[in-house]
Amino acid sequence: MPLVNGHQFIRQLENKRVLAGAFNTTNLETTLGILNAIERSNVPNFIQIAPTNARLSGYDYIYEMVQRRAAQMDVAISLHLDHGRNMDDIRQAVRAGFTSVMIDGAALPFEENIKLTRQAVEFCQNYNVPVEAELGAILGKEDDHVSEADCKTDPQQVVEFVRETGCDLLAISVGNVHGLDDIPRIDLPLLTEIAQITPIPLVIHGGSGIADSILQQFVNHRVVKVNIASDLRRSFITSVGHAWQKNHNEANLAAVMADARQAVEHEVYAKILRLNDISEAAYAGDPV
């Protein structure tokens, strides 16, 4: 089916109580690995790319790759921009055909974050594209070694931020961290508090390092989207590294890339099932 509009996609996730992964891609092989896994699972999910990775191909090429493969699938897919830093990122992704976007002003002071997010929302409304924003960042810390897990969203700011920006999804910090070098410490009471007051669905970044037992609780706290990048990249790089270790003179690039694609597919498929607490041994691929 064609890529699904982000507003419709979010409603579908909420109605079906599905916890969607948002899997980061970088290149053709990773993209196909992610989409193959989503097709196998029959579970609606996001595929996304950040501007730092889109520079390898450009937004148009990522869109063409994703929409061509999605058109052959019967499961809903949304193509999302991850961590857009400025309005130029937003414009390029939306004009290329992305079905949802994120504007990341979390490192800005509160009022400036509101201003930037509102600009993105006003632009995207003309294209009927939903906007994810982020509230919670490392601000005012003098210690360079402060853990991202200690920098949490202030629940008292949530309602005002959503009201003033008009954003459609809110990424929050509740002890989650980006990458694999820090240890997440998920504050479930804080997540519960935010879930009780937020007028819109929530997003958790840094899903690679969070235990399955914690991930599976998110759907009960208005979380519809969990970002996962590092696990996929590690699988891809590890696969390529094994090929080199096996044969330092390996020159069959197609075979090496096919194995890397398969490694990504395996990782994504297993993650989709674990996010929604589906037993892989008993799973028959029925639509979720």
Residue pairs with C-beta under 8 A, 6 or more apart in sequence:
1 70
1 71
1 73
1 74
1 75
1 76
1 77
2 67
2 70
2 71
3 66
3 67
3 70
3 77
3 78
3 79
3 97
3 99
4 12
4 44
4 76
4 77
4 78
4 99
5 99
5 128
5 129
6 78
6 80
6 99
6 100
6 129
6 130
6 168
7 128
7 130
7 168
9 44
9 46
9 76
9 78
9 99
9 100
10 100
10 130
10 168
10 169
10 201
10 224
12 18
12 44
12 76
13 19
13 20
13 44
13 201
13 224
13 225
14 201
14 224
16 44
16 288
17 219
18 43
18 44
18 219
18 224
18 276
18 288
19 215
19 216
19 218
19 219
19 223
19 224
19 225
19 226
19 275
19 276
20 43
20 44
20 45
20 46
20 224
20 225
20 226
20 275
21 45
21 46
21 207
21 225
21 226
21 227
21 228
21 268
21 271
21 272
21 275
22 45
22 46
22 47
22 48
22 80
22 82
22 203
22 225
22 226
22 227
22 228
23 34
23 45
23 46
23 47
23 48
23 228
23 229
23 232
23 268
23 271
24 48
24 49
24 50
24 53
24 82
24 227
24 228
24 229
24 232
24 233
25 31
25 34
25 47
25 48
25 49
25 53
25 62
25 232
26 49
26 53
26 56
26 233
27 56
27 57
28 65
29 236
29 257
29 258
29 260
29 261
29 264
30 232
30 233
30 236
30 260
30 261
30 264
31 47
31 62
31 65
31 66
31 69
32 65
32 69
32 261
32 265
33 232
33 236
33 260
33 261
33 262
33 263
33 264
33 265
33 268
34 47
34 232
34 264
34 265
34 268
35 47
35 66
35 69
35 70
35 73
35 77
36 261
36 265
37 264
37 265
37 266
37 267
37 268
37 269
37 272
38 45
38 47
38 73
38 75
38 77
38 268
38 272
39 73
39 74
39 75
40 265
40 269
40 285
41 75
41 269
41 272
41 273
41 285
41 288
42 74
42 75
42 285
42 286
42 287
42 288
43 75
43 272
43 276
43 287
43 288
44 75
44 76
44 77
44 78
44 288
45 75
45 77
45 78
45 272
46 77
46 78
46 79
46 80
46 100
46 225
47 66
47 77
47 78
47 79
47 80
48 79
48 80
48 81
48 82
48 227
49 62
49 81
49 82
50 81
50 82
50 83
51 81
51 83
51 84
51 85
51 89
52 83
54 62
54 93
59 92
59 93
59 95
59 96
59 98
60 96
62 79
62 96
63 79
63 96
63 97
63 98
66 77
66 79
67 79
67 97
70 77
70 79
74 287
75 287
78 99
78 100
79 97
79 98
79 99
79 100
80 98
80 99
80 100
80 101
80 102
80 132
81 89
81 90
81 93
81 98
81 100
81 101
81 102
82 102
82 227
82 229
83 102
83 104
84 90
84 93
84 101
84 102
84 103
84 104
84 120
85 104
86 116
87 116
87 119
87 120
87 123
89 103
90 101
90 103
90 120
90 123
90 124
91 123
93 101
94 101
94 123
94 124
94 127
94 129
98 129
99 129
100 129
100 130
100 131
100 132
100 168
100 169
101 120
101 124
101 129
101 130
101 131
101 132
102 131
102 132
102 133
102 134
102 169
102 171
103 116
103 117
103 119
103 120
103 131
103 132
103 133
104 133
104 134
105 112
105 113
105 114
105 116
105 117
105 133
105 134
106 113
106 134
106 135
106 136
106 137
106 171
106 173
107 137
107 138
107 139
108 116
108 137
109 139
110 157
110 161
113 133
113 134
113 135
113 161
114 161
114 164
114 165
117 131
117 133
117 161
117 165
117 167
118 164
118 165
118 166
120 131
120 133
121 131
121 165
121 166
121 167
121 168
122 166
124 130
124 131
125 166
130 168
130 169
131 166
131 167
131 168
131 169
132 167
132 168
132 169
132 170
132 171
132 203
132 225
133 161
133 165
133 167
133 169
133 170
133 171
134 170
134 171
134 172
134 205
135 153
135 154
135 157
135 158
135 161
135 170
135 171
135 172
135 173
136 151
136 152
136 153
136 154
136 171
136 172
136 173
137 151
137 173
138 146
138 148
138 151
139 151
141 151
147 177
147 182
147 183
147 185
148 173
148 176
148 177
148 178
148 182
148 206
149 175
149 176
149 177
149 182
149 183
149 184
149 185
150 175
150 185
151 173
152 173
152 174
152 175
152 187
152 190
153 172
153 173
153 174
153 190
153 194
155 190
155 193
155 194
155 197
158 170
158 172
158 194
158 197
158 198
159 197
159 198
159 199
161 167
161 170
162 170
162 198
162 199
162 200
163 199
167 200
168 200
168 201
169 200
169 201
169 202
169 203
169 224
169 225
170 198
170 200
170 201
170 202
170 203
171 202
171 203
171 204
171 205
172 191
172 194
172 202
172 203
172 204
174 186
174 187
174 188
174 190
174 191
174 194
174 204
175 184
175 185
175 186
175 187
175 190
176 184
176 186
176 204
176 205
176 206
176 207
176 210
177 183
177 184
177 206
177 209
178 205
178 206
178 230
179 206
179 208
179 209
179 230
180 208
180 209
180 230
180 234
182 209
183 209
184 206
184 209
184 210
186 210
186 214
188 214
188 217
188 221
191 202
191 218
191 221
191 223
192 221
194 202
194 221
195 202
195 221
195 222
195 223
198 222
201 222
201 223
201 224
201 225
202 221
202 222
202 223
202 224
202 225
203 223
203 224
203 225
203 226
203 227
204 210
204 218
204 223
204 225
204 226
204 227
205 227
206 227
207 215
207 226
207 227
207 228
207 271
207 275
208 228
208 229
208 230
208 231
209 230
210 226
212 274
215 226
215 274
215 275
216 274
216 275
216 276
216 277
218 226
219 276
226 275
228 268
228 271
231 267
231 271
232 264
232 267
232 268
235 260
235 263
235 264
235 266
235 267
236 260
236 263
236 264
238 263
239 256
239 259
239 260
239 262
239 263
240 256
240 260
243 250
243 255
243 256
243 259
244 250
250 256
270 280
272 278
273 279
273 280
273 283
276 288
